[in-house]
Amino acid sequence: MIERLLKSQILDTWKDDKVIVCIGARQVGKSTLISDICSGKGDYLYINGDDPEIHALLHNAGEKKTSAAYRQS
């Protein structure tokens, strides 16, 4: 895997109680980058916005709606 510049930036600012959102063009390695980082951090919840159900859930989601969905998973 190509070492990404963003990997070190994400790791430097990592906080266990925060959310990482990675957006960008298709097929550039976002999922690979996040999976690689998170796999070394223990338990994590990975949500892919390409999934139609997840996309619908996150569309215009506020803090209460997002928190409720997280507790259900």
VEXTI-986689 format. One record per atom (N, C-alpha, C, O): residue number from 1; residue in three letters; x, y, z. Coordinates in steps of 0.1 Angstrom, whole numbers, plus 2048, in hexadecimal, padded with zeros to 3 digits. Layout:
<rs>
+-------+--------+-----+-----+-----+
: lokol : padren :   u :   v :   w :
+-------+--------+-----+-----+-----+
:   NUM :    Ala :   X :   Y :   Z :
...
+-------+--------+-----+-----+-----+
</rs>
This chain:
<rs>
+-------+--------+-----+-----+-----+
: lokol : padren :   u :   v :   w :
+-------+--------+-----+-----+-----+
:     1 :    Met : 808 : 7F4 : 800 :
:     1 :    Met : 800 : 800 : 800 :
:     1 :    Met : 809 : 80C : 800 :
:     1 :    Met : 813 : 80D : 807 :
:     2 :    Ile : 805 : 816 : 7F9 :
:     2 :    Ile : 80C : 823 : 7F9 :
:     2 :    Ile : 80A : 82A : 806 :
:     2 :    Ile : 7FE : 82B : 80B :
:     3 :    Glu : 814 : 82F : 80C :
:     3 :    Glu : 813 : 836 : 819 :
:     3 :    Glu : 80D : 844 : 816 :
:     3 :    Glu : 812 : 84B : 80D :
:     4 :    Arg : 802 : 846 : 81C :
:     4 :    Arg : 7FB : 853 : 819 :
:     4 :    Arg : 7FF : 85E : 823 :
:     4 :    Arg : 802 : 85C : 82E :
:     5 :    Leu : 800 : 86A : 81D :
:     5 :    Leu : 803 : 876 : 825 :
:     5 :    Leu : 7F9 : 878 : 830 :
:     5 :    Leu : 7FD : 87C : 83B :
:     6 :    Leu : 7ED : 875 : 82D :
:     6 :    Leu : 7E2 : 878 : 837 :
:     6 :    Leu : 7E3 : 86E : 843 :
:     6 :    Leu : 7DE : 871 : 84E :
:     7 :    Lys : 7E8 : 862 : 841 :
:     7 :    Lys : 7E9 : 859 : 84C :
:     7 :    Lys : 7F0 : 85E : 858 :
:     7 :    Lys : 7EB : 85D : 863 :
:     8 :    Ser : 7FB : 864 : 856 :
:     8 :    Ser : 802 : 86A : 862 :
:     8 :    Ser : 7FB : 875 : 868 :
:     8 :    Ser : 7FB : 877 : 874 :
:     9 :    Gln : 7F4 : 87D : 860 :
:     9 :    Gln : 7ED : 889 : 865 :
:     9 :    Gln : 7E1 : 884 : 86D :
:     9 :    Gln : 7DE : 889 : 878 :
:    10 :    Ile : 7DA : 879 : 869 :
:    10 :    Ile : 7CF : 874 : 870 :
:    10 :    Ile : 7D4 : 86E : 87D :
:    10 :    Ile : 7CE : 870 : 888 :
:    11 :    Leu : 7DE : 866 : 87D :
:    11 :    Leu : 7E4 : 860 : 889 :
:    11 :    Leu : 7E9 : 86A : 893 :
:    11 :    Leu : 7E7 : 868 : 89F :
:    12 :    Asp : 7EE : 875 : 88E :
:    12 :    Asp : 7F3 : 87F : 897 :
:    12 :    Asp : 7E8 : 886 : 89F :
:    12 :    Asp : 7EA : 88B : 8AA :
:    13 :    Thr : 7DC : 887 : 899 :
:    13 :    Thr : 7D1 : 88E : 89F :
:    13 :    Thr : 7C6 : 884 : 8A4 :
:    13 :    Thr : 7BC : 888 : 8A8 :
:    14 :    Trp : 7C9 : 877 : 8A4 :
:    14 :    Trp : 7C0 : 86D : 8A8 :
:    14 :    Trp : 7BB : 86F : 8B7 :
:    14 :    Trp : 7C3 : 871 : 8C0 :
:    15 :    Lys : 7AE : 86E : 8B9 :
:    15 :    Lys : 7A8 : 86E : 8C6 :
:    15 :    Lys : 79D : 863 : 8C6 :
:    15 :    Lys : 795 : 862 : 8BD :
:    16 :    Asp : 79E : 85A : 8D0 :
:    16 :    Asp : 795 : 84E : 8D0 :
:    16 :    Asp : 786 : 852 : 8D0 :
:    16 :    Asp : 77E : 84A : 8CD :
:    17 :    Asp : 783 : 85E : 8D5 :
:    17 :    Asp : 774 : 861 : 8D6 :
:    17 :    Asp : 76F : 86A : 8CB :
:    17 :    Asp : 765 : 871 : 8CC :
:    18 :    Lys : 777 : 86B : 8C0 :
:    18 :    Lys : 773 : 873 : 8B5 :
:    18 :    Lys : 770 : 86B : 8A8 :
:    18 :    Lys : 774 : 85F : 8A7 :
:    19 :    Val : 769 : 871 : 89F :
:    19 :    Val : 765 : 86B : 892 :
:    19 :    Val : 76F : 86F : 888 :
:    19 :    Val : 773 : 87B : 887 :
:    20 :    Ile : 773 : 866 : 87F :
:    20 :    Ile : 77B : 869 : 873 :
:    20 :    Ile : 771 : 868 : 867 :
:    20 :    Ile : 76B : 85E : 865 :
:    21 :    Val : 770 : 873 : 860 :
:    21 :    Val : 769 : 873 : 853 :
:    21 :    Val : 772 : 875 : 848 :
:    21 :    Val : 77A : 87F : 848 :
:    22 :    Cys : 772 : 86C : 83E :
:    22 :    Cys : 77B : 86D : 833 :
:    22 :    Cys : 773 : 86E : 826 :
:    22 :    Cys : 76C : 865 : 823 :
:    23 :    Ile : 774 : 87A : 820 :
:    23 :    Ile : 76C : 87C : 813 :
:    23 :    Ile : 776 : 87F : 808 :
:    23 :    Ile : 781 : 884 : 80A :
:    24 :    Gly : 772 : 87C : 7FC :
:    24 :    Gly : 77A : 87F : 7F0 :
:    24 :    Gly : 775 : 878 : 7E4 :
:    24 :    Gly : 76B : 871 : 7E4 :
:    25 :    Ala : 77D : 879 : 7DA :
:    25 :    Ala : 77A : 872 : 7CD :
:    25 :    Ala : 779 : 863 : 7CF :
:    25 :    Ala : 77F : 85D : 7D8 :
:    26 :    Arg : 772 : 85D : 7C6 :
:    26 :    Arg : 771 : 84E : 7C6 :
:    26 :    Arg : 77E : 848 : 7C2 :
:    26 :    Arg : 786 : 84D : 7BA :
:    27 :    Gln : 781 : 83C : 7C8 :
:    27 :    Gln : 78C : 833 : 7C5 :
:    27 :    Gln : 79A : 839 : 7C7 :
:    27 :    Gln : 7A3 : 837 : 7BF :
:    28 :    Val : 79B : 841 : 7D2 :
:    28 :    Val : 7A8 : 847 : 7D4 :
:    28 :    Val : 7AF : 842 : 7E1 :
:    28 :    Val : 7BA : 846 : 7E4 :
:    29 :    Gly : 7A8 : 838 : 7E8 :
:    29 :    Gly : 7AE : 832 : 7F3 :
:    29 :    Gly : 7A9 : 836 : 801 :
:    29 :    Gly : 7AF : 833 : 80B :
:    30 :    Lys : 79D : 83D : 801 :
:    30 :    Lys : 798 : 841 : 80E :
:    30 :    Lys : 795 : 836 : 817 :
:    30 :    Lys : 799 : 836 : 823 :
:    31 :    Ser : 78E : 82C : 812 :
:    31 :    Ser : 78A : 820 : 81B :
:    31 :    Ser : 796 : 819 : 81F :
:    31 :    Ser : 797 : 814 : 82B :
:    32 :    Thr : 7A0 : 817 : 816 :
:    32 :    Thr : 7AC : 810 : 81A :
:    32 :    Thr : 7B4 : 817 : 825 :
:    32 :    Thr : 7B9 : 811 : 82E :
:    33 :    Leu : 7B5 : 824 : 823 :
:    33 :    Leu : 7BC : 82D : 82D :
:    33 :    Leu : 7B6 : 82C : 83B :
:    33 :    Leu : 7BC : 829 : 845 :
:    34 :    Ile : 7A8 : 82E : 83B :
:    34 :    Ile : 7A2 : 82D : 848 :
:    34 :    Ile : 7A2 : 81F : 84E :
:    34 :    Ile : 7A4 : 81E : 85A :
:    35 :    Ser : 7A0 : 815 : 846 :
:    35 :    Ser : 7A0 : 807 : 84B :
:    35 :    Ser : 7AE : 804 : 851 :
:    35 :    Ser : 7B0 : 7FE : 85B :
:    36 :    Asp : 7B9 : 808 : 84A :
:    36 :    Asp : 7C6 : 806 : 84E :
:    36 :    Asp : 7C9 : 80D : 85C :
:    36 :    Asp : 7CF : 807 : 865 :
:    37 :    Ile : 7C5 : 819 : 85D :
:    37 :    Ile : 7C7 : 821 : 869 :
:    37 :    Ile : 7BF : 81A : 875 :
:    37 :    Ile : 7C4 : 818 : 880 :
:    38 :    Cys : 7B2 : 818 : 873 :
:    38 :    Cys : 7AA : 813 : 87D :
:    38 :    Cys : 7AD : 805 : 882 :
:    38 :    Cys : 7AB : 801 : 88D :
:    39 :    Ser : 7B2 : 7FC : 879 :
:    39 :    Ser : 7B5 : 7EF : 87C :
:    39 :    Ser : 7C0 : 7EE : 887 :
:    39 :    Ser : 7C1 : 7E4 : 88E :
:    40 :    Gly : 7C8 : 7F8 : 888 :
:    40 :    Gly : 7D3 : 7F8 : 892 :
:    40 :    Gly : 7CE : 7FF : 89F :
:    40 :    Gly : 7D6 : 800 : 8A8 :
:    41 :    Lys : 7C1 : 803 : 8A0 :
:    41 :    Lys : 7BC : 80B : 8AB :
:    41 :    Lys : 7B2 : 803 : 8B4 :
:    41 :    Lys : 7AD : 808 : 8BD :
:    42 :    Gly : 7B0 : 7F6 : 8B0 :
:    42 :    Gly : 7A6 : 7EF : 8B8 :
:    42 :    Gly : 798 : 7EF : 8B2 :
:    42 :    Gly : 797 : 7F0 : 8A6 :
:    43 :    Asp : 78E : 7EF : 8BB :
:    43 :    Asp : 780 : 7EF : 8B6 :
:    43 :    Asp : 77D : 7FD : 8AF :
:    43 :    Asp : 781 : 807 : 8B4 :
:    44 :    Tyr : 775 : 7FC : 8A4 :
:    44 :    Tyr : 771 : 808 : 89D :
:    44 :    Tyr : 764 : 804 : 896 :
:    44 :    Tyr : 762 : 7F9 : 892 :
:    45 :    Leu : 75C : 80E : 892 :
:    45 :    Leu : 751 : 80D : 88A :
:    45 :    Leu : 754 : 814 : 87D :
:    45 :    Leu : 757 : 81F : 87C :
:    46 :    Tyr : 753 : 80C : 872 :
:    46 :    Tyr : 755 : 811 : 864 :
:    46 :    Tyr : 748 : 812 : 85D :
:    46 :    Tyr : 741 : 808 : 85C :
:    47 :    Ile : 745 : 81E : 858 :
:    47 :    Ile : 738 : 820 : 851 :
:    47 :    Ile : 73C : 825 : 843 :
:    47 :    Ile : 743 : 82F : 841 :
:    48 :    Asn : 737 : 81E : 839 :
:    48 :    Asn : 739 : 822 : 82B :
:    48 :    Asn : 72D : 829 : 825 :
:    48 :    Asn : 722 : 823 : 824 :
:    49 :    Gly : 72F : 835 : 821 :
:    49 :    Gly : 724 : 83D : 81C :
:    49 :    Gly : 71F : 838 : 80F :
:    49 :    Gly : 714 : 83D : 80A :
:    50 :    Asp : 726 : 82F : 808 :
:    50 :    Asp : 721 : 82A : 7FB :
:    50 :    Asp : 715 : 820 : 7FD :
:    50 :    Asp : 70E : 81E : 7F4 :
:    51 :    Asp : 714 : 81A : 809 :
:    51 :    Asp : 709 : 811 : 80C :
:    51 :    Asp : 6FC : 81A : 80C :
:    51 :    Asp : 6FB : 824 : 814 :
:    52 :    Pro : 6F2 : 816 : 804 :
:    52 :    Pro : 6E5 : 81F : 804 :
:    52 :    Pro : 6DE : 821 : 811 :
:    52 :    Pro : 6D9 : 82C : 814 :
:    53 :    Glu : 6DE : 817 : 81A :
:    53 :    Glu : 6D8 : 818 : 827 :
:    53 :    Glu : 6E0 : 822 : 82F :
:    53 :    Glu : 6DA : 82B : 836 :
:    54 :    Ile : 6ED : 821 : 82F :
:    54 :    Ile : 6F5 : 82A : 837 :
:    54 :    Ile : 6F4 : 838 : 831 :
:    54 :    Ile : 6F3 : 842 : 839 :
:    55 :    His : 6F4 : 839 : 824 :
:    55 :    His : 6F3 : 847 : 81E :
:    55 :    His : 6E6 : 84D : 822 :
:    55 :    His : 6E6 : 859 : 826 :
:    56 :    Ala : 6DB : 846 : 822 :
:    56 :    Ala : 6CE : 84B : 826 :
:    56 :    Ala : 6CE : 84F : 835 :
:    56 :    Ala : 6C9 : 85A : 839 :
:    57 :    Leu : 6D4 : 847 : 83D :
:    57 :    Leu : 6D5 : 84A : 84B :
:    57 :    Leu : 6DD : 857 : 84E :
:    57 :    Leu : 6D9 : 85F : 856 :
:    58 :    Leu : 6E8 : 859 : 847 :
:    58 :    Leu : 6F1 : 864 : 849 :
:    58 :    Leu : 6EC : 871 : 842 :
:    58 :    Leu : 6F1 : 87C : 846 :
:    59 :    His : 6E4 : 870 : 838 :
:    59 :    His : 6DF : 87C : 831 :
:    59 :    His : 6D8 : 885 : 83B :
:    59 :    His : 6CE : 882 : 840 :
:    60 :    Asn : 6DD : 891 : 83C :
:    60 :    Asn : 6D8 : 89B : 845 :
:    60 :    Asn : 6D7 : 896 : 854 :
:    60 :    Asn : 6CE : 89B : 85B :
:    61 :    Ala : 6E0 : 88E : 858 :
:    61 :    Ala : 6DF : 889 : 865 :
:    61 :    Ala : 6E5 : 893 : 86F :
:    61 :    Ala : 6F0 : 898 : 86D :
:    62 :    Gly : 6DE : 895 : 879 :
:    62 :    Gly : 6E2 : 89E : 884 :
:    62 :    Gly : 6E9 : 895 : 88F :
:    62 :    Gly : 6EA : 889 : 88D :
:    63 :    Glu : 6EE : 89C : 899 :
:    63 :    Glu : 6F5 : 894 : 8A4 :
:    63 :    Glu : 6ED : 88A : 8AA :
:    63 :    Glu : 6F1 : 87F : 8AD :
:    64 :    Lys : 6E0 : 88D : 8AE :
:    64 :    Lys : 6D7 : 883 : 8B4 :
:    64 :    Lys : 6D5 : 877 : 8AC :
:    64 :    Lys : 6D6 : 86C : 8B0 :
:    65 :    Lys : 6D2 : 879 : 89F :
:    65 :    Lys : 6CF : 86E : 896 :
:    65 :    Lys : 6DC : 865 : 894 :
:    65 :    Lys : 6DA : 859 : 894 :
:    66 :    Thr : 6E7 : 86B : 892 :
:    66 :    Thr : 6F3 : 864 : 891 :
:    66 :    Thr : 6F7 : 85C : 89D :
:    66 :    Thr : 6FB : 851 : 89C :
:    67 :    Ser : 6F5 : 862 : 8A9 :
:    67 :    Ser : 6F8 : 85C : 8B6 :
:    67 :    Ser : 6EF : 850 : 8B7 :
:    67 :    Ser : 6F4 : 845 : 8BC :
:    68 :    Ala : 6E3 : 851 : 8B4 :
:    68 :    Ala : 6D9 : 846 : 8B6 :
:    68 :    Ala : 6DD : 83A : 8AD :
:    68 :    Ala : 6DC : 82F : 8B1 :
:    69 :    Ala : 6E1 : 83D : 8A0 :
:    69 :    Ala : 6E5 : 833 : 897 :
:    69 :    Ala : 6F2 : 82C : 89C :
:    69 :    Ala : 6F3 : 820 : 89A :
:    70 :    Tyr : 6FB : 833 : 8A2 :
:    70 :    Tyr : 707 : 82D : 8A7 :
:    70 :    Tyr : 704 : 824 : 8B3 :
:    70 :    Tyr : 70A : 819 : 8B4 :
:    71 :    Arg : 6FB : 827 : 8BB :
:    71 :    Arg : 6F7 : 81F : 8C7 :
:    71 :    Arg : 6F1 : 812 : 8C2 :
:    71 :    Arg : 6F2 : 808 : 8C9 :
:    72 :    Gln : 6EA : 812 : 8B7 :
:    72 :    Gln : 6E3 : 807 : 8B2 :
:    72 :    Gln : 6EC : 7FC : 8AC :
:    72 :    Gln : 6E9 : 7F1 : 8AB :
:    73 :    Ser : 6F8 : 801 : 8A7 :
:    73 :    Ser : 701 : 7F8 : 8A0 :
:    73 :    Ser : 709 : 7EF : 8AA :
:    73 :    Ser : 711 : 7E7 : 8A5 :
+-------+--------+-----+-----+-----+
</rs>
